[in-house]
Amino acid sequence: MEFNVAGKEPENKPENSGRVGAGFTLLELLVVIAIIAILAAFLFPAISKGKNRARRIECMSNLRQVAMSLSMYADNNNQRFPQMSTGNWAWDVPKDVADKMAEGAFSKIFYCSASGFSESDFLAQWNEFVHNPPTTNDFRVVGYAFTFPGTASVMVTNQNPSILPSEITDPETGVVYPPPSPNSRVLVADATISKPMQANVADRFANSYVDIRGHYPKLHRTAHLDGKIPAGGNLGMLDGHVEWRKFYEMIPRSKTRWPDGPVFWW
């Protein structure tokens, strides 16, 4: 028999006393899972909002670079933008013009990461209507809407022949508008689009901004969606600055007699 230093017999202690090393009970596991689910419910909207904001900033940077390249193009062409002669929609740009702006190579700055397409999709669209050997009607499909003179589907009153604003004549009404301010005149815009012939301004929720069919195999959708409704879009202005415009401030800019293409808003 063993004795401690005080001469007393040591007390017998049961093996596995307490719960040291024991596993969780089912109830404890359920409580932990519930807590994690609650925390995730709070964190997910914040994470999603952060991603959306990052995409807006990236898109804004893209448009700033595009606007700068357009300004350089105009400087080298008597302050004038190219006359469009091909393309089907507002984001179709003649190949030679697109190549000049991109300095002869494919560039991701012409596409918005919030469009739902991948980089391989962007590259495919860049080359979608380019032939080998090239033809006079070749054009690049980019991710932003342009307002050059003759741009397919864009109202004449929204087109910009020159970097220097001039008075605008509405061909349907004959009304002449004074030269707009360069800081309020849109030169290039995010692809905020609704389905063909859907230009309902009074009840914007009646339009569809997703699953828009084009020539590309994948369906198009509006960039910067908030659910199924656009949150807004970035706009590159004639004076070179870029700003965010909320969707409720946008109006349709496509020709009313253009039933085969999407309606562009800014």
C-alpha positions in Angstrom: 0.0 0.0 0.0 1.3 3.4 -0.9 1.2 6.5 1.4 1.7 10.2 0.5 4.2 12.4 2.2 1.7 13.1 5.1 1.5 9.4 5.7 -2.1 9.2 4.4 -3.4 6.7 1.9 -4.2 8.4 -1.4 -7.8 8.8 -2.4 -9.1 6.6 -5.1 -10.3 8.7 -8.1 -12.5 7.3 -10.8 -11.0 6.9 -14.3 -12.3 9.4 -16.9 -13.5 11.9 -14.2 -15.2 15.0 -15.6 -15.7 15.2 -19.5 -12.1 15.8 -20.5 -11.7 14.4 -24.0 -15.4 13.5 -24.4 -17.1 14.4 -27.7 -19.9 16.9 -28.4 -23.5 15.8 -27.8 -26.0 16.0 -30.7 -27.6 19.0 -29.0 -24.3 20.8 -28.8 -23.5 20.1 -32.4 -27.0 21.5 -33.5 -26.4 24.6 -31.4 -23.0 25.2 -33.0 -24.4 24.7 -36.5 -27.3 27.1 -35.8 -24.8 29.7 -34.6 -22.7 29.3 -37.7 -25.8 29.6 -39.9 -26.9 32.8 -38.2 -23.4 34.3 -38.6 -23.3 33.3 -42.3 -26.7 34.9 -42.8 -25.4 38.2 -41.5 -22.0 38.0 -43.3 -23.2 36.9 -46.8 -25.0 40.1 -47.8 -21.9 42.1 -46.6 -19.6 39.9 -48.7 -21.8 40.0 -51.7 -22.1 43.8 -51.4 -18.3 44.1 -51.2 -17.9 42.0 -54.4 -20.4 44.1 -56.2 -18.6 47.3 -55.2 -15.3 45.9 -56.3 -16.8 45.1 -59.7 -18.2 48.6 -60.0 -14.7 50.1 -59.2 -13.1 47.8 -61.7 -15.7 48.7 -64.4 -15.2 52.4 -63.6 -11.5 52.0 -64.2 -12.1 50.2 -67.5 -14.4 53.0 -68.7 -11.9 55.7 -67.7 -9.2 54.0 -69.8 -11.7 53.6 -72.7 -12.7 57.3 -72.5 -9.0 58.2 -72.5 -8.3 56.1 -75.6 -11.3 57.7 -77.3 -10.0 61.2 -76.5 -6.7 60.2 -78.1 -8.5 58.9 -81.1 -10.4 62.2 -81.5 -7.2 64.2 -81.1 -5.7 62.3 -84.0 -8.8 62.7 -86.2 -9.7 66.4 -86.1 -11.6 66.0 -82.8 -14.1 63.6 -84.5 -15.2 60.1 -83.5 -15.4 57.4 -86.1 -18.5 57.1 -88.3 -20.0 53.7 -87.7 -20.8 51.6 -90.8 -21.3 48.1 -89.5 -22.6 46.2 -86.4 -26.0 45.3 -85.0 -26.1 46.6 -81.5 -24.7 49.6 -79.6 -21.6 47.5 -78.4 -20.5 46.6 -81.9 -17.5 48.5 -83.1 -15.8 48.3 -86.5 -12.7 46.2 -86.3 -10.2 48.9 -87.3 -11.6 51.3 -84.7 -11.6 48.7 -81.9 -8.0 47.7 -82.8 -6.9 51.3 -82.8 -8.4 51.8 -79.3 -6.9 48.6 -78.1 -3.6 49.2 -79.8 -4.0 46.2 -82.0 -4.6 43.5 -79.3 -7.4 42.1 -77.3 -8.0 44.0 -74.1 -10.2 43.2 -71.1 -10.8 46.9 -70.5 -13.6 46.7 -73.1 -15.6 44.3 -70.9 -17.3 44.4 -67.5 -16.7 41.6 -65.1 -20.2 42.0 -63.8 -21.7 41.0 -67.2 -21.9 37.3 -66.3 -19.3 36.3 -69.0 -15.9 34.8 -68.5 -12.6 36.0 -70.0 -12.8 33.2 -72.6 -16.3 34.6 -73.5 -14.9 38.1 -73.9 -12.2 36.8 -76.2 -14.7 34.8 -78.3 -17.0 37.9 -78.6 -14.0 40.0 -79.6 -13.4 37.7 -82.6 -17.0 36.6 -83.2 -17.5 38.8 -86.4 -14.0 39.0 -87.7 -13.2 37.0 -90.8 -10.0 35.6 -92.3 -9.4 37.1 -94.8 -10.9 40.3 -93.3 -14.0 41.9 -94.9 -15.1 45.6 -94.9 -18.0 44.7 -92.5 -15.9 43.1 -89.8 -16.6 44.4 -86.3 -15.7 43.6 -82.7 -18.4 42.9 -80.0 -17.3 44.7 -76.8 -19.0 44.9 -73.4 -20.0 48.6 -73.4 -22.4 50.7 -75.4 -20.8 53.5 -77.6 -22.4 56.6 -78.9 -20.4 57.2 -82.1 -22.3 58.7 -85.1 -24.2 55.9 -86.9 -23.9 53.5 -83.9 -26.4 50.7 -84.5 -29.7 51.0 -82.5 -28.7 54.2 -80.6 -31.0 57.2 -81.0 -29.5 59.9 -83.2 -30.0 62.4 -80.4 -27.6 60.4 -78.2 -24.8 60.1 -80.7 -21.6 62.1 -80.6 -19.9 63.0 -83.9 -17.2 65.0 -82.1 -15.5 65.4 -78.8 -16.6 69.0 -79.1 -20.4 69.2 -78.4 -22.6 70.5 -81.1 -26.3 71.3 -81.4 -28.5 68.2 -81.9 -31.4 67.9 -84.3 -34.1 65.3 -83.7 -34.8 63.8 -87.1 -38.3 62.7 -86.1 -39.5 66.0 -84.8 -37.1 68.5 -86.3 -36.4 70.0 -82.9 -32.9 71.5 -82.6 -31.3 71.2 -79.1 -28.4 73.4 -78.0 -24.9 71.9 -77.5 -24.9 69.7 -74.4 -22.4 70.2 -71.6 -19.4 67.8 -72.0 -19.6 66.7 -68.4 -23.2 65.5 -68.8 -23.0 63.9 -72.2 -22.5 60.1 -72.3 -19.8 58.8 -74.6 -19.7 55.2 -73.5 -21.9 53.3 -71.0 -22.3 50.1 -69.1 -24.4 47.5 -70.8 -27.7 48.1 -69.0 -30.1 46.3 -71.3 -33.7 45.0 -71.4 -35.2 42.6 -73.8 -36.2 43.8 -77.3 -39.2 46.3 -77.3 -39.2 46.4 -73.5 -38.7 50.1 -72.7 -41.3 50.6 -70.0 -40.1 53.6 -67.9 -43.2 54.0 -65.7 -43.0 50.5 -64.4 -39.4 49.3 -64.8 -40.2 46.0 -63.0 -42.3 45.0 -66.0 -39.2 44.7 -68.2 -36.8 41.7 -68.2 -33.1 42.5 -67.9 -31.8 38.9 -68.1 -31.8 36.0 -70.6 -31.5 38.3 -73.6 -30.7 36.4 -76.8 -28.0 37.5 -79.3 -25.7 35.9 -81.8 -23.4 34.6 -79.0 -24.4 31.1 -77.7 -24.8 32.3 -74.1 -27.6 34.6 -73.2 -26.8 38.2 -72.3 -27.8 40.0 -69.2 -27.5 43.5 -67.7 -24.3 44.2 -65.7 -24.5 45.3 -62.1 -27.8 43.5 -61.3 -29.6 43.9 -58.0 -31.6 40.6 -58.1 -33.2 40.8 -61.5 -33.3 44.6 -61.7 -30.3 46.7 -62.6 -28.7 48.6 -59.7 -27.3 51.2 -62.1 -24.3 51.5 -64.4 -21.0 53.4 -64.9 -21.0 56.1 -67.6 -18.0 57.6 -69.4 -18.7 61.2 -70.2 -17.5 63.4 -73.1 -15.2 65.4 -70.9 -13.4 62.1 -69.8 -14.8 61.7 -66.3 -16.7 58.5 -65.2 -19.7 58.4 -62.9 -22.2 55.9 -61.4 -25.8 56.4 -62.3 -28.6 54.6 -60.5 -31.1 52.7 -62.6 -34.2 54.7 -61.6 -32.4 57.8 -63.2 -31.9 56.0 -66.5 -34.1 56.1 -69.6 -34.0 54.0 -72.8 -31.6 55.2 -75.5 -32.4 52.7 -78.3 -34.3 53.5 -81.5 -38.0 52.7 -81.1 -37.9 51.0 -84.5 -35.2 48.5 -83.6 -37.2 45.4 -82.7 -34.4 42.8 -83.0 -32.0 44.1 -80.5 -32.0 44.8 -76.7 -33.0 48.2 -75.4 -30.0 50.1 -74.0 -30.4 52.4 -71.0 -28.3 55.1 -69.4 
